[in-house]
Amino acid sequence: MSYYLGLAQLIGIHTLLGLSAYVLMLTGQLSLGQAGFFAIGAYSAGILTVIFEVPILPALLAGAVIAAFFAFIVGFPALRVKGLMLVVATIAFGEFVRLFFFNLSWRVPRGDIVVGPDSTNGFREIRYFVANGWSPWEITAFVWTFVILVMAALWWMDRSRAGAVLRAVGEDELATQSVGVNLTAVKVTAMTAGGFIAGIGGALYAHTATYVDHLTFTVLLATFAVSYPILGGLSSVFGTLVAVVFIQGVLVEGLRFMGDWRNIVFGLLIIMAMNLKPSGLFDARTAQILKRAVGLGAQEKSDA
């Protein structure tokens, strides 16, 4: 059971990572800097709980705010460029963050041991949940509470004027600007929101994994972040969740018995999915079918 709870925690955390990219991709921007914000949230929250002994909830929120602050700072210069230049710029930021933590050494005595980030040896001792007697069920519920809250907030945003503005910027920047929308403000806001969500995911990851180092936050993690909303589709936040379950639950974990051959099958299944569902696994058509099915089921219950 612990294995499945751990997998559920991983799926929840990667859903937050994917949603952090989803917000920005609504504006038509592709960023590979989400791994950097994820790392900032992980290390910041870990330092707060381990070195300063701050409770998990304020530490988690503080890590998310710090990640959002850096996303806000990075947003202004990065979003002045588009396309491949933005991808390169955000990759550079992610690598800068990774190498910063690679060199970060902040060790303090805590009782009979020394704790804190230890440069190339990574950051161990992030054991808040274990030290406070949290069960795997409680940790899983804690992780998914944030996943549900973030998904609900983004679902509501999608149906508000803010969501309409984000999608309008992504579909036609010139037309949106012509009606008085400040493109820079919208993009920087989306980048900041994405950084906040990635920071939450990173903070949760650090405390569930209990150990992080610079190798955790490579370009591969950033690639996963953007692949979730691309594969799941941008028509709904639920598409990202579907993609995370498909990739992490089915491909990564479900095919583990295949060893290295799993990577080949992984790529083939992704290509197949993108060809069969070019707008994402959870595109507008799929959403309409599910809505009709739910509506039909509700009507049948009412008739009965």
DRENLO-222461 format. One record per residue (C-alpha): x, y, z; residue number from 1; chain; residue in three letters. Coordinates in steps of 0.05 Angstrom, whole numbers, padded with zeros to 5 digits, always signed. Example, Ala and Ser with C-alpha at 12.3 -4.5 7.8 and 13.67 -1.06 7.14 Angstrom:
BEGIN
node xx->+00246&yy->-00090&zz->+00156&num->1&chaine->A&residu->ALA;
node xx->+00273&yy->-00021&zz->+00143&num->2&chaine->A&residu->SER;
# end
This chain:
BEGIN
node xx->+00000&yy->+00000&zz->+00000&num->1&chaine->A&residu->MET;
node xx->+00058&yy->+00048&zz->+00015&num->2&chaine->A&residu->SER;
node xx->+00081&yy->+00040&zz->-00057&num->3&chaine->A&residu->TYR;
node xx->+00013&yy->+00062&zz->-00085&num->4&chaine->A&residu->TYR;
node xx->+00008&yy->+00120&zz->-00036&num->5&chaine->A&residu->LEU;
node xx->+00077&yy->+00142&zz->-00057&num->6&chaine->A&residu->GLY;
node xx->+00056&yy->+00138&zz->-00130&num->7&chaine->A&residu->LEU;
node xx->-00006&yy->+00179&zz->-00114&num->8&chaine->A&residu->ALA;
node xx->+00037&yy->+00232&zz->-00081&num->9&chaine->A&residu->GLN;
node xx->+00084&yy->+00233&zz->-00141&num->10&chaine->A&residu->LEU;
node xx->+00025&yy->+00241&zz->-00189&num->11&chaine->A&residu->ILE;
node xx->-00003&yy->+00298&zz->-00147&num->12&chaine->A&residu->GLY;
node xx->+00064&yy->+00334&zz->-00145&num->13&chaine->A&residu->ILE;
node xx->+00076&yy->+00326&zz->-00220&num->14&chaine->A&residu->HIS;
node xx->+00005&yy->+00351&zz->-00232&num->15&chaine->A&residu->THR;
node xx->+00024&yy->+00415&zz->-00197&num->16&chaine->A&residu->LEU;
node xx->+00087&yy->+00419&zz->-00239&num->17&chaine->A&residu->LEU;
node xx->+00046&yy->+00410&zz->-00303&num->18&chaine->A&residu->GLY;
node xx->-00006&yy->+00461&zz->-00281&num->19&chaine->A&residu->LEU;
node xx->+00050&yy->+00512&zz->-00269&num->20&chaine->A&residu->SER;
node xx->+00067&yy->+00506&zz->-00343&num->21&chaine->A&residu->ALA;
node xx->-00006&yy->+00503&zz->-00364&num->22&chaine->A&residu->TYR;
node xx->-00020&yy->+00574&zz->-00338&num->23&chaine->A&residu->VAL;
node xx->+00036&yy->+00604&zz->-00380&num->24&chaine->A&residu->LEU;
node xx->+00020&yy->+00562&zz->-00441&num->25&chaine->A&residu->MET;
node xx->-00050&yy->+00591&zz->-00443&num->26&chaine->A&residu->LEU;
node xx->-00016&yy->+00656&zz->-00464&num->27&chaine->A&residu->THR;
node xx->+00021&yy->+00620&zz->-00520&num->28&chaine->A&residu->GLY;
node xx->+00088&yy->+00619&zz->-00484&num->29&chaine->A&residu->GLN;
node xx->+00131&yy->+00557&zz->-00475&num->30&chaine->A&residu->LEU;
node xx->+00177&yy->+00560&zz->-00415&num->31&chaine->A&residu->SER;
node xx->+00228&yy->+00508&zz->-00393&num->32&chaine->A&residu->LEU;
node xx->+00242&yy->+00546&zz->-00329&num->33&chaine->A&residu->GLY;
node xx->+00191&yy->+00509&zz->-00286&num->34&chaine->A&residu->GLN;
node xx->+00244&yy->+00462&zz->-00259&num->35&chaine->A&residu->ALA;
node xx->+00280&yy->+00524&zz->-00232&num->36&chaine->A&residu->GLY;
node xx->+00218&yy->+00548&zz->-00195&num->37&chaine->A&residu->PHE;
node xx->+00206&yy->+00477&zz->-00171&num->38&chaine->A&residu->PHE;
node xx->+00277&yy->+00476&zz->-00143&num->39&chaine->A&residu->ALA;
node xx->+00269&yy->+00543&zz->-00109&num->40&chaine->A&residu->ILE;
node xx->+00206&yy->+00520&zz->-00074&num->41&chaine->A&residu->GLY;
node xx->+00239&yy->+00454&zz->-00053&num->42&chaine->A&residu->ALA;
node xx->+00302&yy->+00484&zz->-00024&num->43&chaine->A&residu->TYR;
node xx->+00267&yy->+00544&zz->+00008&num->44&chaine->A&residu->SER;
node xx->+00214&yy->+00503&zz->+00043&num->45&chaine->A&residu->ALA;
node xx->+00266&yy->+00451&zz->+00063&num->46&chaine->A&residu->GLY;
node xx->+00312&yy->+00503&zz->+00094&num->47&chaine->A&residu->ILE;
node xx->+00254&yy->+00533&zz->+00132&num->48&chaine->A&residu->LEU;
node xx->+00231&yy->+00467&zz->+00163&num->49&chaine->A&residu->THR;
node xx->+00300&yy->+00437&zz->+00174&num->50&chaine->A&residu->VAL;
node xx->+00343&yy->+00497&zz->+00195&num->51&chaine->A&residu->ILE;
node xx->+00292&yy->+00545&zz->+00222&num->52&chaine->A&residu->PHE;
node xx->+00242&yy->+00492&zz->+00246&num->53&chaine->A&residu->GLU;
node xx->+00183&yy->+00527&zz->+00215&num->54&chaine->A&residu->VAL;
node xx->+00118&yy->+00486&zz->+00211&num->55&chaine->A&residu->PRO;
node xx->+00104&yy->+00455&zz->+00143&num->56&chaine->A&residu->ILE;
node xx->+00045&yy->+00498&zz->+00120&num->57&chaine->A&residu->LEU;
node xx->+00078&yy->+00567&zz->+00128&num->58&chaine->A&residu->PRO;
node xx->+00143&yy->+00538&zz->+00101&num->59&chaine->A&residu->ALA;
node xx->+00108&yy->+00511&zz->+00040&num->60&chaine->A&residu->LEU;
node xx->+00072&yy->+00577&zz->+00027&num->61&chaine->A&residu->LEU;
node xx->+00136&yy->+00616&zz->+00037&num->62&chaine->A&residu->ALA;
node xx->+00173&yy->+00571&zz->-00012&num->63&chaine->A&residu->GLY;
node xx->+00117&yy->+00583&zz->-00063&num->64&chaine->A&residu->ALA;
node xx->+00120&yy->+00658&zz->-00053&num->65&chaine->A&residu->VAL;
node xx->+00195&yy->+00659&zz->-00061&num->66&chaine->A&residu->ILE;
node xx->+00189&yy->+00619&zz->-00125&num->67&chaine->A&residu->ALA;
node xx->+00134&yy->+00667&zz->-00149&num->68&chaine->A&residu->ALA;
node xx->+00179&yy->+00726&zz->-00134&num->69&chaine->A&residu->PHE;
node xx->+00235&yy->+00699&zz->-00178&num->70&chaine->A&residu->PHE;
node xx->+00184&yy->+00681&zz->-00232&num->71&chaine->A&residu->ALA;
node xx->+00161&yy->+00754&zz->-00230&num->72&chaine->A&residu->PHE;
node xx->+00233&yy->+00779&zz->-00235&num->73&chaine->A&residu->ILE;
node xx->+00250&yy->+00732&zz->-00292&num->74&chaine->A&residu->VAL;
node xx->+00184&yy->+00746&zz->-00328&num->75&chaine->A&residu->GLY;
node xx->+00201&yy->+00817&zz->-00350&num->76&chaine->A&residu->PHE;
node xx->+00265&yy->+00803&zz->-00389&num->77&chaine->A&residu->PRO;
node xx->+00246&yy->+00732&zz->-00411&num->78&chaine->A&residu->ALA;
node xx->+00178&yy->+00748&zz->-00439&num->79&chaine->A&residu->LEU;
node xx->+00206&yy->+00802&zz->-00484&num->80&chaine->A&residu->ARG;
node xx->+00227&yy->+00745&zz->-00530&num->81&chaine->A&residu->VAL;
node xx->+00185&yy->+00691&zz->-00562&num->82&chaine->A&residu->LYS;
node xx->+00189&yy->+00621&zz->-00589&num->83&chaine->A&residu->GLY;
node xx->+00257&yy->+00587&zz->-00587&num->84&chaine->A&residu->LEU;
node xx->+00290&yy->+00647&zz->-00555&num->85&chaine->A&residu->MET;
node xx->+00243&yy->+00643&zz->-00496&num->86&chaine->A&residu->LEU;
node xx->+00257&yy->+00568&zz->-00490&num->87&chaine->A&residu->VAL;
node xx->+00332&yy->+00582&zz->-00490&num->88&chaine->A&residu->VAL;
node xx->+00325&yy->+00638&zz->-00439&num->89&chaine->A&residu->ALA;
node xx->+00284&yy->+00597&zz->-00391&num->90&chaine->A&residu->THR;
node xx->+00330&yy->+00537&zz->-00398&num->91&chaine->A&residu->ILE;
node xx->+00388&yy->+00583&zz->-00379&num->92&chaine->A&residu->ALA;
node xx->+00350&yy->+00606&zz->-00318&num->93&chaine->A&residu->PHE;
node xx->+00334&yy->+00534&zz->-00297&num->94&chaine->A&residu->GLY;
node xx->+00408&yy->+00515&zz->-00304&num->95&chaine->A&residu->GLU;
node xx->+00429&yy->+00576&zz->-00265&num->96&chaine->A&residu->PHE;
node xx->+00384&yy->+00556&zz->-00207&num->97&chaine->A&residu->VAL;
node xx->+00407&yy->+00484&zz->-00210&num->98&chaine->A&residu->ARG;
node xx->+00480&yy->+00503&zz->-00208&num->99&chaine->A&residu->LEU;
node xx->+00467&yy->+00553&zz->-00152&num->100&chaine->A&residu->PHE;
node xx->+00440&yy->+00497&zz->-00109&num->101&chaine->A&residu->PHE;
node xx->+00496&yy->+00452&zz->-00133&num->102&chaine->A&residu->PHE;
node xx->+00544&yy->+00501&zz->-00099&num->103&chaine->A&residu->ASN;
node xx->+00500&yy->+00519&zz->-00039&num->104&chaine->A&residu->LEU;
node xx->+00528&yy->+00497&zz->+00028&num->105&chaine->A&residu->SER;
node xx->+00491&yy->+00519&zz->+00090&num->106&chaine->A&residu->TRP;
node xx->+00503&yy->+00470&zz->+00147&num->107&chaine->A&residu->ARG;
node xx->+00482&yy->+00483&zz->+00219&num->108&chaine->A&residu->VAL;
node xx->+00486&yy->+00440&zz->+00281&num->109&chaine->A&residu->PRO;
node xx->+00421&yy->+00411&zz->+00305&num->110&chaine->A&residu->ARG;
node xx->+00431&yy->+00368&zz->+00366&num->111&chaine->A&residu->GLY;
node xx->+00481&yy->+00313&zz->+00352&num->112&chaine->A&residu->ASP;
node xx->+00479&yy->+00323&zz->+00276&num->113&chaine->A&residu->ILE;
node xx->+00492&yy->+00377&zz->+00225&num->114&chaine->A&residu->VAL;
node xx->+00435&yy->+00393&zz->+00177&num->115&chaine->A&residu->VAL;
node xx->+00423&yy->+00435&zz->+00116&num->116&chaine->A&residu->GLY;
node xx->+00442&yy->+00437&zz->+00042&num->117&chaine->A&residu->PRO;
node xx->+00511&yy->+00406&zz->+00031&num->118&chaine->A&residu->ASP;
node xx->+00532&yy->+00428&zz->-00039&num->119&chaine->A&residu->SER;
node xx->+00546&yy->+00368&zz->-00083&num->120&chaine->A&residu->THR;
node xx->+00521&yy->+00319&zz->-00030&num->121&chaine->A&residu->ASN;
node xx->+00451&yy->+00348&zz->-00035&num->122&chaine->A&residu->GLY;
node xx->+00401&yy->+00367&zz->+00018&num->123&chaine->A&residu->PHE;
node xx->+00384&yy->+00311&zz->+00066&num->124&chaine->A&residu->ARG;
node xx->+00347&yy->+00310&zz->+00132&num->125&chaine->A&residu->GLU;
node xx->+00282&yy->+00338&zz->+00103&num->126&chaine->A&residu->ILE;
node xx->+00242&yy->+00293&zz->+00149&num->127&chaine->A&residu->ARG;
node xx->+00187&yy->+00337&zz->+00175&num->128&chaine->A&residu->TYR;
node xx->+00131&yy->+00287&zz->+00161&num->129&chaine->A&residu->PHE;
node xx->+00168&yy->+00228&zz->+00193&num->130&chaine->A&residu->VAL;
node xx->+00192&yy->+00269&zz->+00253&num->131&chaine->A&residu->ALA;
node xx->+00121&yy->+00292&zz->+00267&num->132&chaine->A&residu->ASN;
node xx->+00090&yy->+00223&zz->+00260&num->133&chaine->A&residu->GLY;
node xx->+00051&yy->+00235&zz->+00195&num->134&chaine->A&residu->TRP;
node xx->+00024&yy->+00171&zz->+00163&num->135&chaine->A&residu->SER;
node xx->+00029&yy->+00157&zz->+00088&num->136&chaine->A&residu->PRO;
node xx->-00046&yy->+00168&zz->+00084&num->137&chaine->A&residu->TRP;
node xx->-00041&yy->+00236&zz->+00117&num->138&chaine->A&residu->GLU;
node xx->+00017&yy->+00257&zz->+00072&num->139&chaine->A&residu->ILE;
node xx->-00022&yy->+00236&zz->+00010&num->140&chaine->A&residu->THR;
node xx->-00084&yy->+00274&zz->+00033&num->141&chaine->A&residu->ALA;
node xx->-00041&yy->+00335&zz->+00047&num->142&chaine->A&residu->PHE;
node xx->-00010&yy->+00334&zz->-00023&num->143&chaine->A&residu->VAL;
node xx->-00077&yy->+00324&zz->-00058&num->144&chaine->A&residu->TRP;
node xx->-00109&yy->+00379&zz->-00018&num->145&chaine->A&residu->THR;
node xx->-00063&yy->+00428&zz->-00053&num->146&chaine->A&residu->PHE;
node xx->-00073&yy->+00394&zz->-00120&num->147&chaine->A&residu->VAL;
node xx->-00149&yy->+00400&zz->-00113&num->148&chaine->A&residu->ILE;
node xx->-00144&yy->+00473&zz->-00090&num->149&chaine->A&residu->LEU;
node xx->-00099&yy->+00493&zz->-00148&num->150&chaine->A&residu->VAL;
node xx->-00141&yy->+00455&zz->-00199&num->151&chaine->A&residu->MET;
node xx->-00205&yy->+00487&zz->-00172&num->152&chaine->A&residu->ALA;
node xx->-00174&yy->+00556&zz->-00175&num->153&chaine->A&residu->ALA;
node xx->-00150&yy->+00546&zz->-00246&num->154&chaine->A&residu->LEU;
node xx->-00217&yy->+00515&zz->-00266&num->155&chaine->A&residu->TRP;
node xx->-00253&yy->+00577&zz->-00239&num->156&chaine->A&residu->TRP;
node xx->-00202&yy->+00623&zz->-00273&num->157&chaine->A&residu->MET;
node xx->-00215&yy->+00589&zz->-00340&num->158&chaine->A&residu->ASP;
node xx->-00288&yy->+00609&zz->-00334&num->159&chaine->A&residu->ARG;
node xx->-00274&yy->+00680&zz->-00313&num->160&chaine->A&residu->SER;
node xx->-00252&yy->+00742&zz->-00350&num->161&chaine->A&residu->ARG;
node xx->-00180&yy->+00728&zz->-00330&num->162&chaine->A&residu->ALA;
node xx->-00181&yy->+00661&zz->-00365&num->163&chaine->A&residu->GLY;
node xx->-00212&yy->+00692&zz->-00427&num->164&chaine->A&residu->ALA;
node xx->-00156&yy->+00745&zz->-00429&num->165&chaine->A&residu->VAL;
node xx->-00102&yy->+00692&zz->-00422&num->166&chaine->A&residu->LEU;
node xx->-00131&yy->+00651&zz->-00479&num->167&chaine->A&residu->ARG;
node xx->-00141&yy->+00712&zz->-00522&num->168&chaine->A&residu->ALA;
node xx->-00067&yy->+00731&zz->-00514&num->169&chaine->A&residu->VAL;
node xx->-00048&yy->+00660&zz->-00533&num->170&chaine->A&residu->GLY;
node xx->-00092&yy->+00660&zz->-00595&num->171&chaine->A&residu->GLU;
node xx->-00078&yy->+00730&zz->-00623&num->172&chaine->A&residu->ASP;
node xx->-00032&yy->+00778&zz->-00587&num->173&chaine->A&residu->GLU;
node xx->-00043&yy->+00835&zz->-00637&num->174&chaine->A&residu->LEU;
node xx->-00118&yy->+00832&zz->-00633&num->175&chaine->A&residu->ALA;
node xx->-00117&yy->+00828&zz->-00557&num->176&chaine->A&residu->THR;
node xx->-00069&yy->+00887&zz->-00552&num->177&chaine->A&residu->GLN;
node xx->-00114&yy->+00928&zz->-00599&num->178&chaine->A&residu->SER;
node xx->-00171&yy->+00925&zz->-00547&num->179&chaine->A&residu->VAL;
node xx->-00127&yy->+00953&zz->-00492&num->180&chaine->A&residu->GLY;
node xx->-00098&yy->+00891&zz->-00459&num->181&chaine->A&residu->VAL;
node xx->-00028&yy->+00900&zz->-00431&num->182&chaine->A&residu->ASN;
node xx->+00009&yy->+00839&zz->-00459&num->183&chaine->A&residu->LEU;
node xx->+00069&yy->+00846&zz->-00413&num->184&chaine->A&residu->THR;
node xx->+00025&yy->+00849&zz->-00351&num->185&chaine->A&residu->ALA;
node xx->-00015&yy->+00788&zz->-00372&num->186&chaine->A&residu->VAL;
node xx->+00047&yy->+00746&zz->-00388&num->187&chaine->A&residu->LYS;
node xx->+00085&yy->+00766&zz->-00326&num->188&chaine->A&residu->VAL;
node xx->+00023&yy->+00751&zz->-00283&num->189&chaine->A&residu->THR;
node xx->+00018&yy->+00682&zz->-00316&num->190&chaine->A&residu->ALA;
node xx->+00092&yy->+00670&zz->-00305&num->191&chaine->A&residu->MET;
node xx->+00086&yy->+00691&zz->-00231&num->192&chaine->A&residu->THR;
node xx->+00025&yy->+00646&zz->-00220&num->193&chaine->A&residu->ALA;
node xx->+00063&yy->+00588&zz->-00253&num->194&chaine->A&residu->GLY;
node xx->+00122&yy->+00600&zz->-00208&num->195&chaine->A&residu->GLY;
node xx->+00078&yy->+00600&zz->-00147&num->196&chaine->A&residu->PHE;
node xx->+00046&yy->+00533&zz->-00166&num->197&chaine->A&residu->ILE;
node xx->+00114&yy->+00503&zz->-00184&num->198&chaine->A&residu->ALA;
node xx->+00140&yy->+00527&zz->-00116&num->199&chaine->A&residu->GLY;
node xx->+00084&yy->+00490&zz->-00081&num->200&chaine->A&residu->ILE;
node xx->+00100&yy->+00427&zz->-00120&num->201&chaine->A&residu->GLY;
node xx->+00174&yy->+00433&zz->-00104&num->202&chaine->A&residu->GLY;
node xx->+00162&yy->+00443&zz->-00030&num->203&chaine->A&residu->ALA;
node xx->+00117&yy->+00382&zz->-00027&num->204&chaine->A&residu->LEU;
node xx->+00167&yy->+00341&zz->-00067&num->205&chaine->A&residu->TYR;
node xx->+00225&yy->+00358&zz->-00020&num->206&chaine->A&residu->ALA;
node xx->+00185&yy->+00336&zz->+00041&num->207&chaine->A&residu->HIS;
node xx->+00158&yy->+00272&zz->+00010&num->208&chaine->A&residu->THR;
node xx->+00224&yy->+00251&zz->-00020&num->209&chaine->A&residu->ALA;
node xx->+00263&yy->+00274&zz->+00042&num->210&chaine->A&residu->THR;
node xx->+00324&yy->+00287&zz->-00002&num->211&chaine->A&residu->TYR;
node xx->+00339&yy->+00332&zz->-00061&num->212&chaine->A&residu->VAL;
node xx->+00401&yy->+00351&zz->-00100&num->213&chaine->A&residu->ASP;
node xx->+00418&yy->+00389&zz->-00164&num->214&chaine->A&residu->HIS;
node xx->+00407&yy->+00327&zz->-00206&num->215&chaine->A&residu->LEU;
node xx->+00333&yy->+00328&zz->-00187&num->216&chaine->A&residu->THR;
node xx->+00320&yy->+00392&zz->-00225&num->217&chaine->A&residu->PHE;
node xx->+00349&yy->+00378&zz->-00294&num->218&chaine->A&residu->THR;
node xx->+00321&yy->+00396&zz->-00362&num->219&chaine->A&residu->VAL;
node xx->+00286&yy->+00329&zz->-00362&num->220&chaine->A&residu->LEU;
node xx->+00241&yy->+00353&zz->-00305&num->221&chaine->A&residu->LEU;
node xx->+00227&yy->+00417&zz->-00344&num->222&chaine->A&residu->ALA;
node xx->+00209&yy->+00375&zz->-00405&num->223&chaine->A&residu->THR;
node xx->+00160&yy->+00335&zz->-00364&num->224&chaine->A&residu->PHE;
node xx->+00129&yy->+00400&zz->-00340&num->225&chaine->A&residu->ALA;
node xx->+00112&yy->+00424&zz->-00410&num->226&chaine->A&residu->VAL;
node xx->+00095&yy->+00354&zz->-00437&num->227&chaine->A&residu->SER;
node xx->+00037&yy->+00346&zz->-00388&num->228&chaine->A&residu->TYR;
node xx->-00006&yy->+00404&zz->-00413&num->229&chaine->A&residu->PRO;
node xx->+00015&yy->+00392&zz->-00485&num->230&chaine->A&residu->ILE;
node xx->-00005&yy->+00318&zz->-00482&num->231&chaine->A&residu->LEU;
node xx->-00066&yy->+00331&zz->-00439&num->232&chaine->A&residu->GLY;
node xx->-00090&yy->+00390&zz->-00479&num->233&chaine->A&residu->GLY;
node xx->-00103&yy->+00463&zz->-00460&num->234&chaine->A&residu->LEU;
node xx->-00178&yy->+00460&zz->-00463&num->235&chaine->A&residu->SER;
node xx->-00183&yy->+00442&zz->-00389&num->236&chaine->A&residu->SER;
node xx->-00141&yy->+00434&zz->-00327&num->237&chaine->A&residu->VAL;
node xx->-00164&yy->+00362&zz->-00323&num->238&chaine->A&residu->PHE;
node xx->-00123&yy->+00347&zz->-00386&num->239&chaine->A&residu->GLY;
node xx->-00059&yy->+00358&zz->-00347&num->240&chaine->A&residu->THR;
node xx->-00081&yy->+00309&zz->-00293&num->241&chaine->A&residu->LEU;
node xx->-00099&yy->+00257&zz->-00346&num->242&chaine->A&residu->VAL;
node xx->-00030&yy->+00266&zz->-00379&num->243&chaine->A&residu->ALA;
node xx->+00007&yy->+00259&zz->-00312&num->244&chaine->A&residu->VAL;
node xx->-00031&yy->+00195&zz->-00296&num->245&chaine->A&residu->VAL;
node xx->-00017&yy->+00169&zz->-00366&num->246&chaine->A&residu->PHE;
node xx->+00058&yy->+00186&zz->-00364&num->247&chaine->A&residu->ILE;
node xx->+00076&yy->+00174&zz->-00292&num->248&chaine->A&residu->GLN;
node xx->+00025&yy->+00120&zz->-00275&num->249&chaine->A&residu->GLY;
node xx->+00021&yy->+00080&zz->-00339&num->250&chaine->A&residu->VAL;
node xx->+00086&yy->+00093&zz->-00378&num->251&chaine->A&residu->LEU;
node xx->+00138&yy->+00106&zz->-00324&num->252&chaine->A&residu->VAL;
node xx->+00113&yy->+00059&zz->-00269&num->253&chaine->A&residu->GLU;
node xx->+00069&yy->+00011&zz->-00308&num->254&chaine->A&residu->GLY;
node xx->+00124&yy->-00007&zz->-00357&num->255&chaine->A&residu->LEU;
node xx->+00180&yy->-00011&zz->-00305&num->256&chaine->A&residu->ARG;
node xx->+00184&yy->-00087&zz->-00315&num->257&chaine->A&residu->PHE;
node xx->+00211&yy->-00074&zz->-00386&num->258&chaine->A&residu->MET;
node xx->+00275&yy->-00043&zz->-00361&num->259&chaine->A&residu->GLY;
node xx->+00311&yy->+00000&zz->-00413&num->260&chaine->A&residu->ASP;
node xx->+00262&yy->-00022&zz->-00467&num->261&chaine->A&residu->TRP;
node xx->+00211&yy->+00021&zz->-00431&num->262&chaine->A&residu->ARG;
node xx->+00243&yy->+00084&zz->-00459&num->263&chaine->A&residu->ASN;
node xx->+00230&yy->+00061&zz->-00531&num->264&chaine->A&residu->ILE;
node xx->+00157&yy->+00042&zz->-00516&num->265&chaine->A&residu->VAL;
node xx->+00150&yy->+00107&zz->-00477&num->266&chaine->A&residu->PHE;
node xx->+00169&yy->+00148&zz->-00538&num->267&chaine->A&residu->GLY;
node xx->+00126&yy->+00107&zz->-00586&num->268&chaine->A&residu->LEU;
node xx->+00064&yy->+00113&zz->-00542&num->269&chaine->A&residu->LEU;
node xx->+00074&yy->+00189&zz->-00535&num->270&chaine->A&residu->ILE;
node xx->+00080&yy->+00195&zz->-00611&num->271&chaine->A&residu->ILE;
node xx->+00018&yy->+00151&zz->-00620&num->272&chaine->A&residu->MET;
node xx->-00022&yy->+00192&zz->-00570&num->273&chaine->A&residu->ALA;
node xx->-00002&yy->+00258&zz->-00603&num->274&chaine->A&residu->MET;
node xx->-00021&yy->+00232&zz->-00672&num->275&chaine->A&residu->ASN;
node xx->-00088&yy->+00204&zz->-00650&num->276&chaine->A&residu->LEU;
node xx->-00104&yy->+00263&zz->-00605&num->277&chaine->A&residu->LYS;
node xx->-00064&yy->+00323&zz->-00633&num->278&chaine->A&residu->PRO;
node xx->-00103&yy->+00372&zz->-00588&num->279&chaine->A&residu->SER;
node xx->-00088&yy->+00331&zz->-00526&num->280&chaine->A&residu->GLY;
node xx->-00118&yy->+00271&zz->-00491&num->281&chaine->A&residu->LEU;
node xx->-00170&yy->+00315&zz->-00458&num->282&chaine->A&residu->PHE;
node xx->-00188&yy->+00361&zz->-00516&num->283&chaine->A&residu->ASP;
node xx->-00252&yy->+00400&zz->-00526&num->284&chaine->A&residu->ALA;
node xx->-00287&yy->+00342&zz->-00561&num->285&chaine->A&residu->ARG;
node xx->-00271&yy->+00294&zz->-00504&num->286&chaine->A&residu->THR;
node xx->-00296&yy->+00345&zz->-00454&num->287&chaine->A&residu->ALA;
node xx->-00362&yy->+00352&zz->-00491&num->288&chaine->A&residu->GLN;
node xx->-00371&yy->+00277&zz->-00493&num->289&chaine->A&residu->ILE;
node xx->-00359&yy->+00272&zz->-00418&num->290&chaine->A&residu->LEU;
node xx->-00407&yy->+00329&zz->-00405&num->291&chaine->A&residu->LYS;
node xx->-00461&yy->+00296&zz->-00446&num->292&chaine->A&residu->ARG;
node xx->-00449&yy->+00229&zz->-00410&num->293&chaine->A&residu->ALA;
node xx->-00454&yy->+00263&zz->-00342&num->294&chaine->A&residu->VAL;
node xx->-00516&yy->+00301&zz->-00363&num->295&chaine->A&residu->GLY;
node xx->-00549&yy->+00239&zz->-00390&num->296&chaine->A&residu->LEU;
node xx->-00534&yy->+00201&zz->-00327&num->297&chaine->A&residu->GLY;
node xx->-00563&yy->+00257&zz->-00284&num->298&chaine->A&residu->ALA;
node xx->-00625&yy->+00259&zz->-00328&num->299&chaine->A&residu->GLN;
node xx->-00635&yy->+00184&zz->-00321&num->300&chaine->A&residu->GLU;
node xx->-00631&yy->+00189&zz->-00245&num->301&chaine->A&residu->LYS;
node xx->-00682&yy->+00245&zz->-00244&num->302&chaine->A&residu->SER;
node xx->-00729&yy->+00206&zz->-00289&num->303&chaine->A&residu->ASP;
node xx->-00724&yy->+00146&zz->-00243&num->304&chaine->A&residu->ALA;
# end
